[in-house]
């Protein structure tokens, strides 16, 4: 059984192999602080502002946002059940559905999605630390009060180094660090919320009219892409050290609550702030954290900025850890240290784009989420449907091996379903980012490209339904199960 004693801390040696049964232990609750610390962040308030900014009334934004959060996080919880059943990281387990080589396509996009999140999180963490220093150390500030490039770059290096160190050390250190970060961040966030309430002008509440049904669906979709769908292929990474017979209900509940509970509370505050402070939405679109921390008294701004950096670091630690597993699942013959170094290079390039090239944080953020969620969501839908088959096959991990070693190189039913769903999804969403816009929306006419269906990126949900539905038809209605030659199913 895995040693959970706080006096013992070991460097993780498991990669994409199944975690041996004698190294497992714990209860489903231990995944709660991992996800909670990832999501109890000031960005949760910005997410509420973003959902509201689509044109919803404050009550519609709250209902649609929370519904999107809980729906998408529950999907992550269901997907996480495969972790203890097989002992495999989620992207490695996906080989059972797509085949050993066929899985490289969705894994590549999962890796890109994860790295995109790390670019966003580490950029925000570095800029928050630099803003703090600009207010405390005069030499770190420019004439307009913003941090100097040297200060910003210095914070970027420090943040990146901390994240990579913990990610290399592995699972045990991550679980321990995340637990304490969750406690501190929760306390400081409660204080922050208390300081935010005076900025909510209740007399102005409800001034924005209600939106139509399609816009509401768009708000729900946006909430799903911000919180749940980006994690849907990583849930098992933090559950595979649990005992094999761990109850699925506990895994689903604690995973879902860890993801959705903190952001649901923060979304409500963000919506109320946006509804009563019209200028806040525009400010948050450009600089989400600065727009909110500027409302704080200076005595709390300093410690809370430190906590913001810590909470963003917590999110990035788990993300970089999973991205390393993604590279290994792609078949890269490298150690965890080398994959972490490669991740650092990619994050540096992406952060440069977000800091110095992109004109709008919100436009790039929303466009990125929608584009990758098409592939991630469709992959997740197909895998969740395939769990029915995997359960019937008693979670046989030999099916994750290449042809000749127990599995298949390609499972065309899953791959065809994913390709069709991806084409439909990318072809029916739009982007406000001019660079990302060149590769999406190709199935839309000029008229439909301006419709709420397109601008709200409802195509993300359509792609999930197409992918999961088509795979179900091929597998369970037509009966094309596609198993290795001479495979003998357990009776």
C-alpha positions as CSV (number, residue, x, y, z in Angstrom):
1,X,0.0,0.0,0.0
2,X,1.2,3.5,-0.7
3,X,2.7,5.2,2.2
4,X,0.4,8.1,3.2
5,X,2.4,9.0,6.4
6,X,3.4,12.6,6.5
7,X,6.8,11.6,7.8
8,X,7.7,9.8,4.6
9,X,7.9,11.5,1.3
10,X,9.2,9.7,-1.8
11,X,10.0,10.7,-5.3
12,X,7.4,9.2,-7.6
13,X,8.8,6.5,-9.8
14,X,5.6,5.5,-11.6
15,X,5.0,6.9,-15.1
16,X,2.3,5.7,-17.4
17,X,2.5,2.1,-16.1
18,X,-0.3,0.7,-13.9
19,X,0.2,1.6,-10.3
20,X,0.8,-1.7,-8.4
21,X,-1.9,-2.7,-5.9
22,X,0.6,-2.8,-3.0
23,X,1.3,1.0,-3.6
24,X,-2.3,2.0,-3.3
25,X,-4.3,3.4,-0.4
26,X,-6.4,6.2,0.8
27,X,-10.0,7.3,0.3
28,X,-11.8,9.3,-2.4
29,X,-11.8,12.4,-0.2
30,X,-8.1,12.9,-0.8
31,X,-8.8,14.0,-4.4
32,X,-11.0,16.8,-3.1
33,X,-8.3,19.2,-1.9
34,X,-6.3,18.6,-5.1
35,X,-9.2,19.8,-7.2
36,X,-10.4,22.4,-4.7
37,X,-7.0,24.1,-4.4
38,X,-6.9,24.2,-8.2
39,X,-10.2,26.0,-8.5
40,X,-10.5,28.2,-5.3
41,X,-9.0,31.2,-7.1
42,X,-9.8,34.8,-7.8
43,X,-10.2,33.7,-11.4
44,X,-13.5,32.1,-10.3
45,X,-14.9,35.6,-9.9
46,X,-13.6,36.6,-13.4
47,X,-15.3,33.5,-14.8
48,X,-18.6,34.8,-13.4
49,X,-18.0,38.1,-15.0
50,X,-17.2,36.4,-18.4
51,X,-20.4,34.4,-18.3
52,X,-22.5,37.5,-17.5
53,X,-20.7,39.4,-20.3
54,X,-22.4,37.3,-22.9
55,X,-25.6,39.3,-22.3
56,X,-27.4,37.2,-19.7
57,X,-29.3,38.7,-16.8
58,X,-27.7,38.2,-13.4
59,X,-30.0,35.3,-12.5
60,X,-29.5,33.6,-15.8
61,X,-25.8,33.9,-15.5
62,X,-25.8,32.3,-12.1
63,X,-28.1,29.5,-13.0
64,X,-26.4,28.7,-16.4
65,X,-22.9,29.1,-15.0
66,X,-23.5,26.8,-12.0
67,X,-25.3,24.2,-14.2
68,X,-22.4,24.2,-16.6
69,X,-19.9,23.8,-13.8
70,X,-21.7,20.8,-12.1
71,X,-22.5,19.1,-15.4
72,X,-18.9,19.2,-16.7
73,X,-17.2,18.4,-13.4
74,X,-19.5,15.4,-13.0
75,X,-18.2,14.2,-16.3
76,X,-14.7,14.5,-15.0
77,X,-15.7,12.5,-11.9
78,X,-17.2,9.7,-14.0
79,X,-14.0,9.6,-16.1
80,X,-11.9,9.5,-13.0
81,X,-13.4,6.2,-12.0
82,X,-11.1,4.5,-14.6
83,X,-8.0,5.5,-12.5
84,X,-8.4,3.1,-9.6
85,X,-9.9,0.4,-11.8
86,X,-6.9,0.2,-14.1
87,X,-4.1,2.1,-12.2
88,X,-3.4,4.0,-15.4
89,X,-3.3,7.7,-16.1
90,X,-6.4,8.8,-18.0
91,X,-4.6,9.5,-21.3
92,X,-2.9,6.1,-21.2
93,X,-6.2,4.3,-20.4
94,X,-7.7,6.0,-23.5
95,X,-5.5,3.6,-25.5
96,X,-8.2,1.0,-24.7
97,X,-10.7,3.1,-26.6
98,X,-8.6,4.5,-29.5
99,X,-5.8,1.9,-29.8
100,X,-2.1,2.2,-28.9
101,X,-1.2,4.4,-31.9
102,X,-4.7,5.9,-32.6
103,X,-4.7,7.4,-29.1
104,X,-1.8,9.7,-30.1
105,X,-4.2,12.1,-31.9
106,X,-6.5,12.9,-28.9
107,X,-3.5,12.7,-26.5
108,X,-1.7,15.4,-28.5
109,X,-4.7,17.7,-28.3
110,X,-5.1,16.9,-24.6
111,X,-1.5,17.9,-24.1
112,X,-2.0,21.1,-26.1
113,X,-5.0,21.9,-23.9
114,X,-3.2,21.3,-20.7
115,X,-0.2,23.4,-21.8
116,X,-2.5,26.2,-22.9
117,X,-4.0,26.2,-19.4
118,X,-0.5,26.3,-17.9
119,X,0.4,29.3,-20.1
120,X,-2.6,31.1,-18.8
121,X,-2.1,30.2,-15.2
122,X,1.6,30.9,-15.0
123,X,1.3,34.1,-16.9
124,X,-1.4,35.3,-14.4
125,X,0.8,34.1,-11.5
126,X,3.9,36.0,-12.7
127,X,2.0,39.1,-13.6
128,X,0.3,39.1,-10.1
129,X,3.6,38.8,-8.4
130,X,5.1,41.5,-10.6
131,X,2.2,43.9,-9.9
132,X,2.8,43.3,-6.2
133,X,6.5,44.2,-6.4
134,X,5.6,47.2,-8.6
135,X,3.6,48.6,-5.6
136,X,6.1,47.7,-3.0
137,X,9.5,48.3,-4.7
138,X,9.7,51.6,-6.7
139,X,12.5,50.4,-8.9
140,X,10.2,47.6,-10.1
141,X,7.6,50.0,-11.4
142,X,7.4,52.1,-14.6
143,X,6.1,55.6,-14.7
144,X,2.5,54.5,-15.0
145,X,2.8,52.1,-12.0
146,X,2.9,48.9,-14.1
147,X,5.8,46.5,-13.5
148,X,9.0,46.7,-15.5
149,X,9.9,44.0,-18.0
150,X,12.8,42.9,-15.8
151,X,10.5,42.5,-12.8
152,X,7.9,40.6,-14.8
153,X,10.5,38.3,-16.3
154,X,12.1,37.7,-12.9
155,X,8.7,36.6,-11.5
156,X,8.1,34.4,-14.5
157,X,11.4,32.5,-13.9
158,X,10.7,32.0,-10.2
159,X,7.1,30.8,-10.8
160,X,8.2,28.4,-13.5
161,X,11.0,27.0,-11.4
162,X,8.7,26.3,-8.4
163,X,6.1,24.6,-10.5
164,X,8.5,22.4,-12.3
165,X,10.2,21.3,-9.1
166,X,7.0,20.1,-7.5
167,X,5.8,18.5,-10.8
168,X,9.1,16.5,-11.1
169,X,8.8,15.3,-7.5
170,X,5.4,13.8,-8.2
171,X,2.1,12.7,-6.7
172,X,2.9,12.5,-3.0
173,X,4.3,16.0,-2.8
174,X,1.5,17.4,-5.0
175,X,-1.2,16.0,-2.7
176,X,0.5,17.3,0.4
177,X,1.2,20.8,-1.0
178,X,-2.3,21.2,-2.4
179,X,-3.9,20.3,0.9
180,X,-2.2,23.2,2.7
181,X,-2.7,25.6,-0.2
182,X,-6.4,24.8,-0.2
183,X,-6.7,25.7,3.5
184,X,-4.9,29.0,3.3
185,X,-6.5,30.0,0.0
186,X,-10.0,29.2,1.3
187,X,-9.5,31.4,4.4
188,X,-8.2,34.3,2.4
189,X,-10.9,34.0,-0.2
190,X,-13.6,34.3,2.4
191,X,-12.0,37.5,3.7
192,X,-11.7,38.7,0.1
193,X,-15.4,38.1,-0.5
194,X,-16.2,40.1,2.6
195,X,-14.3,43.0,1.2
196,X,-16.0,42.7,-2.2
197,X,-19.6,42.9,-1.0
198,X,-19.5,46.7,-0.4
199,X,-18.7,47.0,-4.1
200,X,-22.0,45.3,-5.0
201,X,-24.6,48.0,-5.5
202,X,-27.8,46.1,-4.7
203,X,-29.9,49.0,-5.9
204,X,-28.5,48.5,-9.4
205,X,-29.1,44.7,-9.4
206,X,-31.1,43.4,-12.3
207,X,-30.6,46.2,-14.7
208,X,-29.5,43.9,-17.6
209,X,-32.5,42.3,-19.3
210,X,-32.9,38.6,-19.8
211,X,-31.4,36.9,-22.8
212,X,-32.9,34.3,-25.1
213,X,-32.6,30.5,-24.7
214,X,-29.6,30.1,-27.1
215,X,-27.6,32.8,-25.3
216,X,-28.3,31.0,-22.0
217,X,-27.1,27.7,-23.6
218,X,-24.0,29.7,-24.7
219,X,-23.4,30.8,-21.1
220,X,-23.6,27.2,-19.9
221,X,-21.2,26.0,-22.6
222,X,-18.7,28.8,-21.7
223,X,-18.9,27.7,-18.1
224,X,-18.3,24.1,-19.1
225,X,-15.2,25.0,-21.2
226,X,-13.7,27.2,-18.4
227,X,-14.0,24.6,-15.6
228,X,-14.8,21.0,-16.5
229,X,-14.1,20.1,-20.1
230,X,-10.4,21.0,-19.9
231,X,-10.0,18.5,-17.1
232,X,-12.0,15.7,-18.6
233,X,-9.0,13.6,-19.7
234,X,-7.1,14.0,-16.5
235,X,-9.4,12.9,-13.7
236,X,-7.9,9.4,-13.4
237,X,-4.4,10.9,-12.9
238,X,-5.2,11.8,-9.3
239,X,-7.3,8.7,-8.5
240,X,-5.1,5.8,-9.7
241,X,-3.4,5.5,-6.4
242,X,-6.7,4.6,-4.7
243,X,-7.6,0.9,-4.1
244,X,-9.0,-0.8,-7.1
245,X,-12.4,-1.5,-5.5
246,X,-12.9,2.2,-4.4
247,X,-16.6,3.1,-4.8
248,X,-17.4,4.9,-8.0
249,X,-19.9,7.2,-6.2
250,X,-17.2,8.5,-3.8
251,X,-14.8,9.2,-6.7
252,X,-17.5,11.0,-8.7
253,X,-18.8,13.0,-5.8
254,X,-15.5,14.3,-4.3
255,X,-14.0,15.0,-7.8
256,X,-17.1,16.9,-8.9
257,X,-17.4,18.9,-5.6
258,X,-13.7,19.7,-5.5
259,X,-13.9,21.2,-9.0
260,X,-17.4,22.9,-9.0
261,X,-18.0,24.0,-5.4
262,X,-15.4,26.8,-5.1
263,X,-16.0,28.2,-8.6
264,X,-19.8,28.1,-8.1
265,X,-19.6,30.3,-5.1
266,X,-17.1,32.6,-6.7
267,X,-19.2,32.8,-9.9
268,X,-22.1,34.2,-7.9
269,X,-19.9,37.0,-6.5
270,X,-18.5,37.8,-10.0
271,X,-21.9,38.0,-11.6
272,X,-23.2,40.3,-8.8
273,X,-20.1,42.6,-9.2
274,X,-20.5,42.7,-13.0
275,X,-24.2,43.4,-12.8
276,X,-23.8,46.4,-10.5
277,X,-20.4,47.7,-11.9
278,X,-20.7,47.9,-15.7
279,X,-17.0,49.0,-16.1
280,X,-15.7,45.9,-14.3
281,X,-16.5,43.6,-17.2
282,X,-14.4,45.5,-19.7
283,X,-11.5,45.8,-17.2
284,X,-11.6,42.0,-16.4
285,X,-11.5,41.2,-20.1
286,X,-8.1,42.9,-20.4
287,X,-6.6,42.1,-16.9
288,X,-8.8,39.8,-14.9
289,X,-6.8,39.7,-11.7
290,X,-5.7,43.4,-11.6
291,X,-9.3,44.5,-12.2
292,X,-10.4,42.7,-9.0
293,X,-7.4,43.3,-6.8
294,X,-7.6,47.1,-7.5
295,X,-10.8,47.1,-5.5
296,X,-9.0,46.0,-2.4
297,X,-7.5,48.1,0.4
298,X,-3.7,48.1,0.3
299,X,-3.4,46.3,3.7
300,X,-5.1,43.3,2.2
301,X,-3.8,43.6,-1.3
302,X,-0.3,42.5,-0.3
303,X,-1.1,39.2,1.5
304,X,-3.9,38.4,-0.9
305,X,-1.6,38.8,-3.9
306,X,0.7,36.3,-2.3
307,X,-2.2,33.9,-1.9
308,X,-3.3,34.4,-5.5
309,X,0.2,33.4,-6.6
310,X,0.0,30.3,-4.4
311,X,-3.4,29.3,-5.6
312,X,-2.3,29.7,-9.3
313,X,0.8,27.7,-8.5
314,X,-1.3,24.9,-7.1
315,X,-3.3,24.8,-10.3
316,X,-0.2,24.7,-12.4
317,X,1.5,22.0,-10.3
318,X,-1.2,19.5,-11.0
319,X,-1.4,20.6,-14.7
320,X,2.3,20.3,-15.4
321,X,2.3,16.9,-13.7
322,X,-0.5,15.7,-16.0
323,X,1.2,17.2,-19.0
324,X,4.3,15.2,-18.3
325,X,2.2,12.1,-18.2
326,X,0.6,13.1,-21.5
327,X,4.0,13.3,-23.2
328,X,4.9,9.9,-21.9
329,X,1.5,8.6,-23.1
330,X,2.4,10.0,-26.5
331,X,5.3,7.6,-26.5
332,X,8.1,10.1,-25.9
333,X,11.1,8.1,-24.6
334,X,12.0,10.5,-21.9
335,X,12.3,10.8,-18.1
336,X,9.9,13.0,-16.1
337,X,12.7,15.6,-15.8
338,X,13.1,15.9,-19.5
339,X,9.4,16.1,-20.2
340,X,9.1,18.8,-17.5
341,X,11.9,20.8,-19.2
342,X,10.2,20.5,-22.6
343,X,7.0,21.8,-20.9
344,X,8.9,24.8,-19.6
345,X,10.0,25.8,-23.1
346,X,6.5,25.5,-24.5
347,X,5.0,27.5,-21.6
348,X,7.6,30.2,-22.1
349,X,6.7,30.6,-25.8
350,X,3.0,30.6,-25.0
351,X,3.3,33.1,-22.2
352,X,5.2,35.5,-24.5
353,X,2.2,35.4,-26.9
354,X,-0.3,36.1,-24.2
355,X,1.7,38.9,-22.6
356,X,3.1,40.7,-25.6
357,X,1.1,39.8,-28.7
358,X,-2.5,39.1,-27.8
359,X,-4.7,42.2,-27.7
360,X,-7.3,40.8,-25.3
361,X,-6.9,38.2,-22.6
362,X,-10.6,37.3,-22.7
363,X,-10.8,36.9,-26.5
364,X,-7.7,34.6,-26.6
365,X,-8.8,32.8,-23.5
366,X,-12.3,32.1,-24.8
367,X,-11.1,31.2,-28.3
368,X,-8.5,28.8,-26.9
369,X,-11.0,27.1,-24.6
370,X,-13.6,26.6,-27.3
371,X,-11.2,25.2,-29.9
372,X,-9.5,22.7,-27.6
373,X,-12.8,21.7,-25.9
374,X,-14.1,20.5,-29.2
375,X,-11.4,17.8,-29.3
376,X,-11.2,17.3,-25.5
377,X,-14.9,17.1,-25.1
378,X,-15.5,14.7,-28.0
379,X,-12.7,12.5,-26.7
380,X,-14.1,12.5,-23.2
381,X,-17.6,11.6,-24.5
382,X,-16.2,8.7,-26.6
383,X,-14.2,7.4,-23.6
384,X,-17.1,7.6,-21.2
385,X,-19.2,5.6,-23.6
386,X,-16.3,3.1,-24.0
387,X,-16.3,2.7,-20.2
388,X,-19.4,0.5,-20.6
389,X,-17.3,-1.8,-22.8
390,X,-14.3,-1.7,-20.5
391,X,-16.4,-2.6,-17.5
392,X,-17.8,-5.6,-19.3
393,X,-14.2,-6.6,-20.2
394,X,-13.3,-6.3,-16.5
395,X,-11.1,-3.3,-17.0
396,X,-8.5,-5.4,-18.8
397,X,-5.3,-3.2,-19.0
398,X,-3.7,-5.5,-21.6
399,X,-6.0,-3.7,-24.1
400,X,-3.9,-0.6,-23.6
401,X,-0.9,-2.4,-25.2
402,X,0.1,-2.4,-28.9
403,X,-0.9,-5.0,-31.4
404,X,0.7,-8.3,-30.5
405,X,1.0,-7.5,-26.8
406,X,-2.6,-7.7,-26.0
407,X,-4.2,-4.6,-27.6
408,X,-4.7,-2.9,-30.9
409,X,-2.8,-0.2,-32.7
410,X,-6.0,1.4,-34.0
411,X,-9.7,1.2,-33.1
412,X,-11.3,2.7,-36.1
413,X,-14.8,3.1,-34.5
414,X,-13.5,5.5,-31.9
415,X,-11.2,7.3,-34.3
416,X,-13.8,7.9,-37.0
417,X,-16.2,9.1,-34.3
418,X,-13.7,11.6,-33.0
419,X,-12.6,12.9,-36.5
420,X,-16.2,13.5,-37.6
421,X,-17.1,15.2,-34.2
422,X,-13.9,17.4,-34.4
423,X,-14.7,18.6,-37.9
424,X,-18.3,19.4,-37.0
425,X,-17.2,21.1,-33.8
426,X,-14.4,23.3,-35.2
427,X,-16.5,24.1,-38.2
428,X,-19.4,25.5,-36.1
429,X,-17.6,27.6,-33.5
430,X,-16.2,31.1,-33.9
431,X,-13.4,33.1,-32.4
432,X,-12.7,36.7,-31.5
433,X,-9.0,36.1,-31.7
434,X,-7.9,36.8,-35.3
435,X,-5.3,34.0,-35.3
436,X,-7.5,31.3,-34.0
437,X,-10.4,32.5,-36.1
438,X,-8.6,31.3,-39.3
439,X,-9.0,27.6,-38.3
440,X,-12.6,27.6,-37.1
441,X,-16.0,28.4,-38.4
442,X,-15.4,26.9,-41.9
443,X,-18.9,25.2,-41.9
444,X,-20.7,28.5,-41.3
445,X,-22.1,30.9,-43.8
446,X,-21.5,34.6,-43.2
447,X,-25.0,34.9,-41.8
448,X,-24.9,31.9,-39.4
449,X,-21.4,33.0,-38.3
450,X,-23.1,36.0,-36.6
451,X,-25.8,33.9,-35.0
452,X,-25.9,33.2,-31.3
453,X,-25.4,29.5,-31.9
454,X,-22.0,30.3,-33.5
455,X,-20.8,33.1,-31.2
456,X,-21.8,31.2,-28.1
457,X,-19.8,28.2,-29.4
458,X,-22.7,25.8,-28.9
459,X,-20.8,23.7,-31.4
460,X,-18.7,22.4,-28.5
461,X,-21.7,20.5,-27.1
462,X,-22.8,19.4,-30.6
463,X,-19.4,17.8,-31.2
464,X,-19.6,15.9,-27.9
465,X,-23.0,14.6,-28.7
466,X,-22.0,13.6,-32.2
467,X,-18.8,11.9,-31.0
468,X,-20.4,10.0,-28.1
469,X,-23.6,9.2,-30.1
470,X,-21.8,7.9,-33.2
471,X,-19.4,5.8,-31.2
472,X,-22.4,4.3,-29.2
473,X,-24.2,3.4,-32.4
474,X,-21.1,1.8,-34.0
475,X,-20.2,-0.2,-30.8
476,X,-23.5,-1.2,-29.1
477,X,-26.2,-0.9,-31.8
478,X,-24.3,-2.1,-34.9
479,X,-22.1,-4.2,-32.7
480,X,-18.6,-3.3,-34.0
481,X,-16.6,-3.9,-30.8
482,X,-13.2,-4.2,-32.5
483,X,-11.2,-6.4,-30.2
484,X,-7.7,-7.9,-30.8
485,X,-7.5,-11.1,-32.8
486,X,-8.1,-14.2,-30.7
487,X,-9.1,-12.1,-27.7
488,X,-10.9,-14.2,-25.2
489,X,-13.4,-12.3,-23.0
490,X,-13.8,-13.3,-19.4
491,X,-17.0,-15.0,-18.6
